[in-house]
Amino acid sequence: MPRIVVDDRFCKGCGLCVDVCPQGIIELDHSRITAKGYHPAHLPEANKSQCTGCSTCYVMCPDVAITVVR
């Protein structure tokens, strides 16, 4: 099952991955704040089975904070 991993050290919470996800399953995690003060992107547990591994979020991320695991 494909999934994404977001590296909190690089994610600045810009939301581009949220906007570009064709499945609409990536969200900003408003319950957490990174060391740099951002709400990082994440794939909620309930949405993990819907990830197709298309890599659109990876390509869009300006900070290379997303890894797609297939």
Secondary structure as the mmCIF struct_conf table of DSSP 4:
data_model
#
loop_
_struct_conf.conf_type_id
_struct_conf.id
_struct_conf.beg_label_comp_id
_struct_conf.beg_label_asym_id
_struct_conf.beg_label_seq_id
_struct_conf.end_label_comp_id
_struct_conf.end_label_asym_id
_struct_conf.end_label_seq_id
STRN STRN1 ARG A 3 VAL A 6
TURN_TY1_P TURN_TY1_P1 ASP A 8 PHE A 10
HELX_RH_AL_P HELX_RH_AL_P1 LEU A 16 VAL A 20
TURN_TY1_P TURN_TY1_P2 PRO A 22 GLN A 23
STRN STRN2 GLU A 27 LEU A 28
TURN_TY1_P TURN_TY1_P3 HIS A 30 SER A 31
TURN_TY1_P TURN_TY1_P4 ALA A 35 LYS A 36
BEND BEND1 GLY A 37 GLY A 37
STRN STRN3 ALA A 41 HIS A 42
HELX_RH_3T_P HELX_RH_3T_P1 GLU A 45 GLN A 50
HELX_RH_AL_P HELX_RH_AL_P2 THR A 56 MET A 60
TURN_TY1_P TURN_TY1_P5 PRO A 62 ASP A 63
STRN STRN4 ILE A 66 VAL A 69
#
